[in-house]
């Protein structure tokens, strides 16, 4: 019988704490439609959500306010940016049930709907409810339509913090967006995370100690190096290509952007060209008959 196991050093990564937004669908509120309200009034009504920024006119709405229906539950919030006199933007921080851990990876999902013209959405991790914190991703306004659409992305926490910040940002025109149903889960992927199929064999009476067996098993682990890291886009992969079955590069949304199969007609490349991709975090997954190794690489220019 076959079973899969994680190398012992990585077992700690599998027991991840449950984390989520405390009021991700904004159902915990004063049950009042507040359009273009002041930040203090908004904060007093919407639990675990803190509005600030230079524009200071956030919204909490429901279908009773004649702004459409919510994606989840009955309520949703609105953010806007204004450029009539100067560039002013609204920001909210959403509180999490537990702080993010710097360097760990997370999956965040939420829904967005344009208010005629959508702004860009700058996402960050913050230690405090009234600060934008460290930026980790910008959602392009072009991806937000007039109907509810899901934004889903995977990111590495740039700092440890208990708040996710969302800023409406657009420097060319007035813009607004409705937001709802924020959800988060940990999806930490360590360098050299390996899942290895093994034959289950009986243990001999005079077998070596477990520590020695683990050391011997680790000798069979495929060594993969990806460099330079950070890279301007041209990445070298150093490994024993004779053991490689396939190699896939994923973006932070989990979408494969490069796929290679190791065949006599098309052997594994020793370089991967990502110069046509946007700067950011990518994942190189190398698969062998013994398991998979995932490496992180940052494209920065």
N, C-alpha and C positions, 0 to 999 in steps of 0.2 A: 504494500500500500504506500502511496506517495502522499506527502504533505508538504506544506510550505511553511518556512519559518524565517524570522528576521535574525540577522546576526546579533548576538547579545548586546553589543555596545549601542544598538539602535532601538532596543526595546523601550527605552524611556520615551522615545518619540511617539510610540503608538498610544500611550495613555495620556491623551490630551484633555485638558479641562474643558467642560462645556462653556461656551461663551456665546453671547448674543446681545443684541440691543435691548435695553430695558423698556423702550417704548418705540420700537421700530416702525409700527403702523400708526402711531400718534393717536391711539384710541383713548389713552389716559389724558383727558383734557377737561376744560370747563364747560364743554358742550355748547360753546358759542362760536358762531362764524365771525372771525376777526380778520377783515381784509384791510391791508395797509395799516395795521395797528403799530403801536410803538413796541420796541423790543422789550421793555419792562412788562408791559401788559401781556405780550405773547409768552414770556418766560413764566409769568405767574399762572398761566392757564395750561400750558403744555408741559407735562411732566418729563423729567430727564432729558429735556431738549432746551438748549440755550442759544438764543439769537443775539447777534451783535453785528458789527461791520459798520461801514460808513453810510449806507443807505437807510437802514433801520426801519423798514416797513414790511416785516414778514407777515405771512398769512397762515391761518388755520381754517380749513374749509371742509364742507361736506356737500352731499347732493342737495341739501336744503338751501345752499347758498347760490344755486344756479351756476356752479362752475364745474358741472359734470360729477360723475360718481367716483368713489375711491377704488383703488385696485384691491385693497384688502381692508375689510371692515367698513367703516363709514366715514373716516376722516383722513385728510392728507394735508400737507403743508405746501406753501408757495414761497419761492425766493425770486429776487429780481436784481438786475443791475441797471443803472441809470447813467446816461452820459449827457444830459441836457446842459448842465453847467460844468460839471467835472465828472470824472469816473468814480462812481459810488457803487458799492456792492454789498449784498446781504450775505451773512454767514451764519450757519448753525453748527453747533456741536451736538452729537448724539451720544449719550452715555452708554457704556457697555457694562455687562454684569461682572466682568473681570478685566484687568488691564491686559493689553497686548504685550507680547514679549519681543523686544528688539531682536531682529534676525529670524524670527519664526514667520512662517507663511500662513496666509489666511485667504479664505474665499469670501467676497462680499457681493451680495445681490441687492438690488433695489429697482424700483420702477420710476420712470420719469415721463412727463407729458408736457409738451411745449405750450406756452401761452402766446400764441401767434409767432413770436420769434424766441427761440431758446438761447440761453447763454451757455458758455462752457461751464463745466463743473469741476472745480479743483478740490480733490480729496486729500485729506491729511490725517495724521495721528497726533493727538495733543495730550499733554499731561493735565491740562486745565480746561475748564468748560468755557472760558472766554478768550481762548487763544486758538489760532488756526493750526498751530503745531507744524510738524514736518510734512511737507507735501510728498505724496507718493504716486499720484496719477491724476491726469486731466481727461475728463470725458468730453469729447468734442461735441459742440452744439449740433453739428451735421448729423449726428447719430440719434438725436432726440426728435421724435415726430409728434404729430398732433394727437395721436392715440397713445395709450400707455404702452411702453416698451421696456423690457428688462435690461438693466445694465448688470453685467456679471464679469468679475475679474478676480484674478489671484494676485496677491502682492506680498512683498516681504516688509514687515514692520520696520520703518527706519529708526524708530525710537520705541521705548516702552511708554504706553499711555492708555488711559481709560476712556478716551473720547475719539470719535471719528468726526472730523470737520468737513463741511461741504460749503463751498463758496461759489456763488453765481458770479461769473467773470466774463465780460465781453467789452472790448474797448471801442467798438465801432457803432453800436446801436443799442437802444433800450431793449431789454430782453427779460423774459420771465419763464419760470418752469414750476410745475407741480411735482411733488416727490411723495413716494409712499412705499411701504412694505420693505424696510431695510432689514436684512438678515446677514449674519456672519457666522462662519465656522472655521476652526483651525484646520489647515491642510499642510502642515509642516513637511517639507521634503528635504532631508539632509543630503549633503554631498555624500556620494558613495552609499546611498540607500540601496540595499540589495535584498531582493526576495529570491531565495534559492530553493528549488525543488530538490528534495533528498529522498533516497530510498530509506525506509524504516527498517533497521536491522537489529537483531537481538544483541544485547551487550554481553560480551564475553566476560567470564569470571575474572580473568587477569587483564582486563582492559586498562588502558592508560587513564590517568586522572582526567576529569572533565576539562580542566584548564589546558592540559596538553593537547587534548582532542580539538578544542576550539582553535588553538594556535595552528594545528595542522590543517584544519579546514580553511582557515583564513588564507593559507598559502595559495589556495585555488581561486581566490577572489580576483576578478579581473581588475587590473589597475588602469584607470583612465585619467588623463590629464587634459584639461582644456585651457589654452593660453593663446595670447595674453588675456588677462582678465583684471580690469575692464579692457575692452577691445573697441576699436573703431569700426568693426564689422567683419574683418577677416580673421577667423578663428582657426587655430590649429588643434587637432585632436591627436593625442599620443596614446596609443594602446596596441595590444596585440591583435591586429586586424584579422588574423586567422581564426580567432575565437568569436568574432563579431557576426551576429546574424542580421541585425538591422540597427539603424541609427535614426532617431527622430528628434527634431528641434521643435519645441512648443513655445508659444508666447504666453503671457500671463493670463490670457483667457482660456488656456488649455487647448488652443487651436494649433494643429500641426502646420508648420510653415516650410519645413524641409523634411523629406523622407528618403532614406537610402536603404536598399536591400543588398546584402553581400552575395553577389553571384559571380561566376567566372567571367561573364560578359560585362558586368558592371561592379567592380570591386569597391570597397569602402574608400571614400575620399579621405585624405589626411588633412584637408582644410574645408571649412564651411564658410560660404560667402553670405554675410548678412548685411552687406552695405546698402541694400535697398530697403531695409527694415527701419522702423522708427527706433530711436534710442530707448533703452529700457532693459528690463530683466527678461532673460530667456533660459530655457531648460533643455539640456542635451541629454537624451535618454539613449544609452547604449545597451542593446540586448544581446545576450549570448545564450547558449543552450543551458547554462547554469543559473542564469538570473539576469537582473537588470541593474545598471548603475546610472544614476541621475546626477548630473553636474549643473551648477548654476553659472551663468555668464552674463555680464552686464555689457551692453553696447552703449558706448558713450562717445559723443563727438562734439 
